[in-house]
Structures are given as structure tokens and as C-alpha cells.
Amino acid sequence: MMSKDLSVGNKIVDVFLLIPAFFISQLYFLWCLYAGFTVIFSFMLILLALMDIILLSLGARLVVAPLAICSFLIHKYRRVTPSISSIEKFLRENEMLSIRRYDFIEIAIMTNHFRQKLGQGGFGSVYRGKLFSGNQVAVKILSDLVGDGDDFISEVATIGRIHHANIVRLIGFCSESSKRALVYDYMPNGSLDKYIFSSNNNALSMQKRREIALGIAQGIDYLHRGCEMQILHFDIKPHNILLDHNLKPKISDFGLARIYPREHHLVALTAARGTIGYIAPELISRTFGVISYKADVYSFGMLLMEMASGRRNVDNHAGSSSQVYYPSWIYDQLKLAEEHYDWSNCVSQFGEIEWILYKVALWCIQMRASDRPSMSRVIEMLQSDADSLEMPPRPFTTCSLQETSTELSEIESCSIELSELTEEISLL
């Protein structure tokens, strides 16, 4: 065997020795022609040059193509391997988590080979499944690994440690090679957005909306104060609020969540995170205050405003130009009623519970983080009477609707640029 390997090696060496000999023989041939045949010399020079170019291009293809393929495979391997290593390291350090680890074949079986798709999100697709015990589950298959698998680690680290009536329960997970999945309790009524933005305005009564808002607030307050570590969600919005068979709300999707010691009142982030329309201003510009748990309060306020109105906060197709940015229009209506002591007209126009939700929402969406209440205070406000709630200050930096709309569009454009920049950096 060794002699065979040596003979192959000698043949390769012989081939490489022949290459310079080939070119030297060409030069000698041309020198002979140049001595007496100028025209033939010129013709042969061109012909030999073309032959050399063809031979070199063929050789380059044979060498460059395998190198390119190898480089691509190494790049893909390096992109996936650090993420898998980070995830496995995290899982080894947290073996005591009371959730089960599934093989991917088990995930495929419980979802009947991913037959029934429930929805699609920024982090992957969700499928309906069934455990061997017969219990219904929702299985989220996460997208291709990016960075160090932070979205997967965040979800397992946060939901895997907590148990609360208003937070979705994580049953298990899968981490196998580059495949990742999260298994949750199945919520038969889906997400909140399909109810509050429904064409049927009576899909949820105002009393039920108030109960749902109170449940969400209690869940967020638990994340902020009820755990050993403070958990900031950073993506509170209607799509991430699930409803069980009794329409009890469950906070879900902790892919952007971060865990901090409870004594930390300031949070360090390198990039804005969240969804346009719900992102707190301080996540875009530090002039509005430092980043803290108050970012979740702002997002809850925008959610609460949409729950009370049954429409998006920003609607470019609104019938009246004054209602394009709905929170500003609502504030003007509340302020007008307060100034004229026309409370009975306000109640008849909107209803007492609706006014409670609006007032609490306006407190939560104050531009400066220091002006917003804590979630424990929000819970107290939601349980109060409408006339006992103080009128909040104008939550915008200007009194002009046009200037307010301009500021909002600037914040949203900055958010888009930051999110695009973050995606570009993560792909590098």
C-alpha cells in the first residue's frame, strides 16, 4: 500500500515538473523561428499564446472551483457551529430546567410531519401537534440559526424558569444539529390581534377586554418583579398575546427577552428591539430616557390603546386626518371633556370602561420613561373607576398633531434603519 502511495506521489511530482519544461520548449521553438521566419514567428506566437490561455483557464477551473466550494462549506460550517456550541453549552449549564428535551423525529411525529400550520412569525413557523398523552400542543420551528442562537436561548432561559397563569407554558424543546423547536401548550383561541382588529366589533365586550388587559398587566408585572431575575420582554403586542379556551391571556414569544438582576434599573442594549408601533422611544434615542422595564410599560400602553379602540394606532386610511395617529386624537377628546366637565357626554359616547383603558394607556405611553407608571401601578389603575383616574399629561413632545405625526414617522424610520443594520451585522 505504501509503495502504491509513493508511486502516485511521484507521478504528481512528474506532472508539476513537466509544466515548466513545456513552457521552456515553447520559448525555444519561438526563438528558432525568430532567427529566419518573421511572419511564421508572429503567427505561431499568437497561436501558442491562445493555447496557453486556454490551458491556464482549464487549469484554473480545476483548481479554483474546488477551492470555492470548500470555502463556501467552511463558511456555512462556521456560521452554524458556534450557534450549536453556544446552545449546547447553555443546555449543559441548565440541566435542572424542568422541561423535556425532544429528538427532532419526535417533533415530526407529534406534528404529523408538520401538516397543520398555525401561523408564521419573525422567528419561525408554528404547527399544531399532539403529545403521546393526547394533549394538544403548539410547536414552533425556529428559522435558520443566526448569530449565537440568542432567540432560542432567550426563550428556553425565560419561559423554562417561570410559571404564571398569564404566561404561556413551555413543555419542551428540541436542539439537534441546526434544527431547533419549542413545544408550548396549545391555545385554541389563537392570538389577541384577530379579536381586537376583527370586523365584528362585538367579538370581545369591553368588560372582557378589561379582564384581558388586567391579565396581561399581571403577567408583565410578574416578569418584572415576581422572578428571581428581572425579565424584560421587549416585544409586547397583540400578536404575542395568546388566548386559552376561557379567553385568559398568555404572554408568549420571548425571543427578544433579556434577563437582568432585579436591582439593575438600567439596561444596556446595543440595538433597538421590538416591533414598529410598539417600541419605546428610549430604545431609539436616549434623549427620552434610559432603557429599563418601562420599555415594556410603553408597549403595553400601545397595546391597550388598540384594545380599547379596536383599530391600529397609526392608520393612514382613517376617514379623518385628525385620527391618523389615534392616541393623539383620543387625548384631545379626553382633555376637552375634562375642561368642560362634560363627563356624562364622554361616558355616553365611549363607555366608562373604554375611558379607563384610554386613560391608563395614555399614562403608559408617555414619551419619557420616568413619567410612566410601573406595571404594579397600572394594575391598580385598571381596577379603579374612571372618575378617580387623573388626567395624564400630553404624552407627546409637541401639541401640534402634524409635528407629533412627524416625530412618530421619524422614530419609525429610525427603527427600520436600526433593525436593518442589526440584520446586516448579524449576517456578517
C-alpha positions as CSV (number, residue, x, y, z in Angstrom):
1,M,0.0,0.0,0.0
2,M,2.8,2.4,0.9
3,S,4.7,1.7,-2.4
4,K,1.4,2.4,-4.3
5,D,1.1,5.8,-2.5
6,L,4.7,6.6,-3.3
7,S,4.2,5.8,-7.0
8,V,1.1,8.1,-7.1
9,G,3.1,10.9,-5.4
10,N,6.0,10.5,-7.8
11,K,3.5,10.8,-10.7
12,I,2.1,14.1,-9.3
13,V,5.6,15.4,-8.9
14,D,6.5,14.4,-12.5
15,V,3.4,16.3,-13.8
16,F,4.4,19.5,-12.0
17,L,8.0,19.2,-13.4
18,L,6.6,18.9,-16.9
19,I,4.8,22.2,-16.7
20,P,7.9,24.5,-16.7
21,A,9.5,22.1,-19.3
22,F,6.5,22.6,-21.6
23,F,6.8,26.4,-21.5
24,I,10.6,26.3,-21.9
25,S,10.2,24.2,-25.1
26,Q,7.7,26.7,-26.4
27,L,10.2,29.6,-25.9
28,Y,13.0,27.6,-27.6
29,F,10.7,26.8,-30.6
30,L,9.8,30.5,-30.9
31,W,13.5,31.5,-30.8
32,C,14.3,29.2,-33.6
33,L,11.5,30.6,-35.8
34,Y,12.6,34.2,-35.0
35,A,16.0,33.5,-36.4
36,G,14.7,33.3,-40.0
37,F,10.9,33.3,-40.4
38,T,9.5,36.6,-39.1
39,V,5.9,36.1,-40.4
40,I,5.7,32.5,-39.2
41,F,7.1,33.6,-35.9
42,S,4.3,36.2,-35.4
43,F,1.6,33.7,-36.3
44,M,3.0,30.9,-34.0
45,L,3.4,33.4,-31.2
46,I,-0.3,34.3,-31.3
47,L,-1.3,30.6,-31.6
48,L,0.8,29.5,-28.7
49,A,-0.4,32.4,-26.6
50,L,-4.0,31.4,-27.2
51,M,-3.2,27.7,-26.4
52,D,-1.5,28.8,-23.2
53,I,-4.5,30.9,-22.2
54,I,-6.9,28.0,-22.8
55,L,-4.8,25.6,-20.9
56,L,-4.4,28.0,-18.0
57,S,-8.1,28.7,-17.9
58,L,-8.9,25.0,-17.8
59,G,-6.3,24.5,-15.0
60,A,-7.8,27.5,-13.1
61,R,-11.2,26.0,-13.3
62,L,-9.9,22.7,-12.0
63,V,-8.2,24.4,-9.1
64,V,-10.5,27.4,-8.3
65,A,-13.8,25.6,-8.4
66,P,-12.9,23.1,-5.7
67,L,-11.4,25.9,-3.6
68,A,-14.6,28.0,-3.9
69,I,-16.8,25.0,-2.9
70,C,-14.6,24.3,0.1
71,S,-14.6,27.9,1.2
72,F,-18.4,28.0,1.0
73,L,-18.8,24.8,3.0
74,I,-16.3,26.1,5.6
75,H,-18.3,29.4,5.9
76,K,-21.6,27.6,6.4
77,Y,-20.0,25.3,9.0
78,R,-18.5,28.2,10.9
79,R,-21.9,30.0,10.9
80,V,-23.8,27.0,12.3
81,T,-21.2,25.5,14.6
82,P,-20.8,28.5,17.0
83,S,-24.5,28.7,17.4
84,I,-24.9,25.0,18.1
85,S,-21.9,25.1,20.5
86,S,-23.4,28.1,22.4
87,I,-26.8,26.4,22.7
88,E,-25.3,23.1,23.9
89,K,-23.2,25.0,26.4
90,F,-26.3,26.8,27.7
91,L,-28.2,23.5,27.9
92,R,-25.5,21.7,29.8
93,E,-25.3,24.6,32.3
94,N,-29.1,24.5,32.8
95,E,-29.7,20.8,33.0
96,M,-32.0,21.3,36.0
97,L,-34.7,23.1,33.9
98,S,-38.0,21.2,34.4
99,I,-38.7,20.9,30.7
100,R,-38.2,17.9,28.4
101,R,-35.8,17.7,25.5
102,Y,-37.2,16.0,22.4
103,D,-35.5,14.4,19.4
104,F,-36.4,16.0,16.1
105,I,-38.0,12.8,15.0
106,E,-40.3,13.1,18.0
107,I,-41.2,16.7,16.9
108,A,-42.0,15.4,13.4
109,I,-44.2,12.7,14.8
110,M,-46.1,14.9,17.2
111,T,-46.9,17.4,14.4
112,N,-47.8,14.6,12.0
113,H,-44.9,15.7,9.8
114,F,-45.8,19.4,10.1
115,R,-49.2,19.0,8.5
116,Q,-51.2,21.8,10.2
117,K,-49.6,25.2,10.2
118,L,-51.0,27.6,12.8
119,G,-49.0,30.7,11.9
120,Q,-45.8,32.3,10.8
121,G,-43.6,34.7,12.8
122,G,-40.3,36.5,12.6
123,F,-38.5,33.6,14.3
124,G,-40.2,30.7,12.5
125,S,-43.4,28.8,11.9
126,V,-45.8,27.3,14.4
127,Y,-47.6,24.0,13.9
128,R,-50.3,22.2,15.8
129,G,-49.3,18.9,17.4
130,K,-50.3,16.2,19.9
131,L,-48.3,14.6,22.6
132,F,-48.4,10.8,23.2
133,S,-50.6,11.6,26.2
134,G,-53.1,13.1,23.9
135,N,-52.6,16.8,25.0
136,Q,-52.7,19.4,22.2
137,V,-49.5,21.5,21.8
138,A,-48.2,24.2,19.6
139,V,-44.7,23.6,18.1
140,K,-42.6,26.5,17.0
141,I,-39.9,25.5,14.5
142,L,-37.3,28.2,14.6
143,S,-35.7,29.7,11.5
144,D,-32.1,29.0,10.4
145,L,-29.5,29.7,13.1
146,V,-28.3,33.3,13.3
147,G,-25.6,34.7,15.5
148,D,-25.2,32.5,18.6
149,G,-28.8,31.3,18.7
150,D,-29.8,34.1,21.1
151,D,-33.5,33.8,20.2
152,F,-33.6,30.1,21.2
153,I,-31.6,30.6,24.4
154,S,-33.8,33.6,25.4
155,E,-37.0,31.6,25.1
156,V,-35.7,28.5,27.0
157,A,-34.0,30.6,29.6
158,T,-37.0,32.7,30.4
159,I,-40.1,30.6,29.9
160,G,-38.3,27.5,31.1
161,R,-37.8,29.0,34.6
162,I,-41.2,30.6,35.2
163,H,-44.7,29.5,35.9
164,H,-47.6,32.0,35.9
165,A,-51.2,31.9,34.9
166,N,-50.7,34.7,32.3
167,I,-47.6,33.4,30.7
168,V,-47.6,30.6,28.1
169,R,-46.1,27.3,29.4
170,L,-43.1,25.8,27.7
171,I,-43.4,22.0,27.7
172,G,-40.2,21.0,25.9
173,F,-37.7,21.9,23.3
174,C,-35.5,20.3,20.6
175,S,-31.9,21.2,19.7
176,E,-30.4,18.7,17.3
177,S,-27.7,19.9,14.9
178,S,-29.1,23.0,13.3
179,K,-32.7,22.1,14.0
180,R,-34.5,23.8,16.9
181,A,-38.1,23.6,18.1
182,L,-40.1,24.8,21.1
183,V,-43.2,23.0,22.4
184,Y,-45.9,25.0,24.1
185,D,-49.3,24.5,25.5
186,Y,-51.9,24.8,22.7
187,M,-54.0,28.0,22.8
188,P,-57.3,27.2,21.0
189,N,-58.4,30.8,20.6
190,G,-55.2,31.9,18.9
191,S,-53.7,35.4,19.3
192,L,-55.4,38.6,20.6
193,D,-55.0,40.5,17.3
194,K,-57.6,38.6,15.4
195,Y,-60.2,39.6,18.1
196,I,-59.4,43.3,18.6
197,F,-58.9,44.0,14.8
198,S,-62.0,42.0,13.8
199,S,-64.7,43.5,11.6
200,N,-67.1,42.2,14.3
201,N,-66.7,44.9,17.0
202,N,-68.6,42.7,19.4
203,A,-66.1,39.9,19.3
204,L,-65.0,40.9,22.7
205,S,-67.1,43.0,25.1
206,M,-65.4,46.0,26.9
207,Q,-65.6,44.1,30.2
208,K,-63.8,41.1,28.7
209,R,-61.2,43.5,27.2
210,R,-60.6,45.0,30.6
211,E,-60.2,41.5,32.1
212,I,-57.7,40.5,29.3
213,A,-55.8,43.8,29.8
214,L,-55.6,43.1,33.6
215,G,-54.3,39.6,33.0
216,I,-51.6,40.9,30.6
217,A,-50.6,43.5,33.1
218,Q,-50.3,40.9,35.8
219,G,-48.1,38.7,33.6
220,I,-45.8,41.6,32.8
221,D,-45.6,42.7,36.4
222,Y,-44.6,39.1,37.3
223,L,-41.8,39.2,34.8
224,H,-40.6,42.5,36.2
225,R,-40.9,41.8,40.0
226,G,-42.0,38.2,40.6
227,C,-39.0,36.2,39.4
228,E,-35.5,35.9,40.9
229,M,-34.2,37.8,37.9
230,Q,-35.9,40.7,36.2
231,I,-37.2,39.6,32.7
232,L,-37.8,42.3,30.1
233,H,-40.0,41.1,27.2
234,F,-39.3,43.9,24.7
235,D,-42.0,42.7,22.2
236,I,-45.4,43.1,23.9
237,K,-48.0,43.4,21.1
238,P,-51.4,41.8,20.2
239,H,-49.8,39.0,18.1
240,N,-47.8,37.8,21.1
241,I,-50.8,37.6,23.4
242,L,-52.5,34.1,23.2
243,L,-55.9,33.2,24.5
244,D,-56.8,29.9,26.0
245,H,-60.3,28.2,25.8
246,N,-61.6,30.7,28.5
247,L,-60.1,33.7,26.7
248,K,-57.5,34.1,29.5
249,P,-54.4,35.9,28.1
250,K,-51.0,34.3,28.0
251,I,-47.9,36.3,27.1
252,S,-45.7,34.4,24.5
253,D,-42.7,34.8,22.2
254,F,-39.7,35.6,24.4
255,G,-37.2,35.6,21.5
256,L,-36.2,39.2,22.3
257,A,-36.4,38.9,26.1
258,R,-33.5,39.7,28.3
259,I,-32.8,38.7,31.9
260,Y,-31.2,41.1,34.4
261,P,-30.7,41.3,38.1
262,R,-33.7,42.8,39.8
263,E,-31.6,45.6,41.4
264,H,-30.5,46.8,37.9
265,H,-32.6,49.8,37.0
266,L,-30.7,50.5,33.8
267,V,-30.3,48.1,30.8
268,A,-27.5,48.0,28.3
269,L,-28.6,47.2,24.7
270,T,-26.5,47.6,21.5
271,A,-29.5,47.9,19.2
272,A,-33.2,48.6,19.2
273,R,-35.5,45.6,19.5
274,G,-39.2,45.2,19.2
275,T,-42.0,45.8,16.6
276,I,-42.6,49.1,14.9
277,G,-45.5,50.9,16.6
278,Y,-44.8,49.3,20.0
279,I,-41.1,50.2,20.5
280,A,-40.5,52.6,23.4
281,P,-38.9,55.9,22.3
282,E,-35.8,55.4,24.5
283,L,-34.9,52.3,22.5
284,I,-34.5,54.7,19.6
285,S,-33.0,57.7,21.2
286,R,-31.5,58.1,24.8
287,T,-32.9,61.7,24.9
288,F,-36.2,60.1,26.0
289,G,-34.6,58.4,29.0
290,V,-32.6,55.3,29.9
291,I,-33.7,51.8,28.9
292,S,-35.4,49.9,31.7
293,Y,-38.6,47.9,32.4
294,K,-40.5,51.0,31.4
295,A,-40.0,49.9,27.8
296,D,-42.5,47.1,28.4
297,V,-44.9,49.6,30.0
298,Y,-44.9,51.7,26.8
299,S,-45.5,48.7,24.6
300,F,-48.4,47.6,26.9
301,G,-49.9,51.1,26.6
302,M,-49.9,51.0,22.8
303,L,-51.5,47.5,23.0
304,L,-54.1,48.8,25.5
305,M,-54.9,51.7,23.2
306,E,-55.6,49.3,20.4
307,M,-57.7,47.0,22.6
308,A,-59.9,49.9,23.6
309,S,-60.3,51.3,20.1
310,G,-60.4,48.1,18.1
311,R,-58.1,49.7,15.4
312,R,-54.4,50.3,14.7
313,N,-52.8,53.2,16.5
314,V,-51.5,54.5,13.2
315,D,-53.9,54.3,10.3
316,N,-53.1,56.3,7.1
317,H,-56.5,55.3,5.7
318,A,-58.5,56.8,8.6
319,G,-61.6,58.8,7.5
320,S,-60.5,61.9,9.4
321,S,-57.0,63.3,9.1
322,S,-57.1,64.1,12.8
323,Q,-57.5,60.4,13.6
324,V,-54.4,59.2,11.6
325,Y,-52.5,58.9,14.9
326,Y,-55.3,57.7,17.2
327,P,-53.6,58.2,20.6
328,S,-53.3,62.0,19.9
329,W,-57.0,62.2,18.8
330,I,-58.1,60.3,22.0
331,Y,-56.1,62.6,24.2
332,D,-57.7,65.7,22.7
333,Q,-61.2,64.1,23.3
334,L,-60.3,63.4,26.9
335,K,-58.8,66.8,27.5
336,L,-61.8,68.5,26.0
337,A,-64.2,66.6,28.3
338,E,-62.1,67.4,31.4
339,E,-62.0,71.1,30.6
340,H,-65.8,71.4,30.1
341,Y,-66.7,69.0,32.9
342,D,-68.7,67.1,30.3
343,W,-68.1,63.6,31.8
344,S,-71.7,62.3,31.2
345,N,-71.3,63.0,27.4
346,C,-67.9,61.2,27.3
347,V,-69.4,58.2,29.1
348,S,-72.3,58.1,26.7
349,Q,-70.0,58.4,23.7
350,F,-67.4,55.8,24.6
351,G,-68.4,54.0,27.8
352,E,-66.8,54.1,31.2
353,I,-64.6,51.0,30.8
354,E,-63.3,52.3,27.5
355,W,-62.3,55.6,29.1
356,I,-60.5,53.8,31.8
357,L,-58.5,51.8,29.2
358,Y,-57.7,55.0,27.3
359,K,-56.5,56.9,30.4
360,V,-54.3,54.1,31.5
361,A,-52.9,53.7,28.0
362,L,-52.1,57.4,27.8
363,W,-50.2,57.2,31.1
364,C,-48.2,54.2,29.8
365,I,-47.2,55.8,26.5
366,Q,-45.6,58.9,28.0
367,M,-42.6,59.8,25.9
368,R,-40.2,60.0,28.8
369,A,-39.7,56.7,30.6
370,S,-39.6,58.4,34.0
371,D,-43.2,59.7,33.5
372,R,-44.7,56.2,33.0
373,P,-46.1,54.2,35.9
374,S,-44.8,50.8,36.9
375,M,-46.8,47.7,36.0
376,S,-48.0,47.3,39.6
377,R,-49.4,50.8,39.5
378,V,-51.0,50.0,36.1
379,I,-52.8,47.1,37.7
380,E,-54.2,49.4,40.4
381,M,-55.3,51.9,37.7
382,L,-57.1,49.2,35.6
383,Q,-59.1,48.3,38.7
384,S,-60.1,51.9,39.5
385,D,-63.2,53.9,38.5
386,A,-62.9,56.3,35.6
387,D,-63.5,59.4,37.6
388,S,-60.8,58.5,40.1
389,L,-58.1,58.4,37.5
390,E,-56.1,61.6,37.0
391,M,-55.8,63.0,33.5
392,P,-52.4,62.2,32.2
393,P,-50.1,64.9,30.7
394,R,-49.9,65.1,26.9
395,P,-47.7,62.1,26.1
396,F,-46.2,63.8,23.0
397,T,-43.4,66.3,22.8
398,T,-45.4,68.8,20.8
399,C,-49.0,70.0,20.9
400,S,-49.4,70.0,17.2
401,L,-50.8,66.9,15.6
402,Q,-48.7,67.5,12.5
403,E,-45.5,67.7,14.5
404,T,-46.5,64.7,16.5
405,S,-47.0,62.7,13.4
406,T,-43.7,63.9,12.0
407,E,-41.9,62.8,15.2
408,L,-43.6,59.4,15.1
409,S,-42.6,58.8,11.5
410,E,-39.0,59.8,12.3
411,I,-39.0,57.3,15.2
412,E,-40.4,54.6,13.0
413,S,-37.9,55.3,10.2
414,C,-35.0,55.2,12.7
415,S,-36.4,51.9,14.0
416,I,-36.4,50.4,10.5
417,E,-32.9,51.6,9.8
418,L,-31.7,50.2,13.1
419,S,-33.4,46.8,12.5
420,E,-31.9,46.6,9.0
421,L,-28.5,47.5,10.4
422,T,-28.8,44.8,13.1
423,E,-29.8,42.2,10.5
424,E,-26.8,43.2,8.3
425,I,-24.4,42.9,11.2
426,S,-25.8,39.5,12.3
427,L,-25.3,38.2,8.7
428,L,-21.6,39.2,8.7
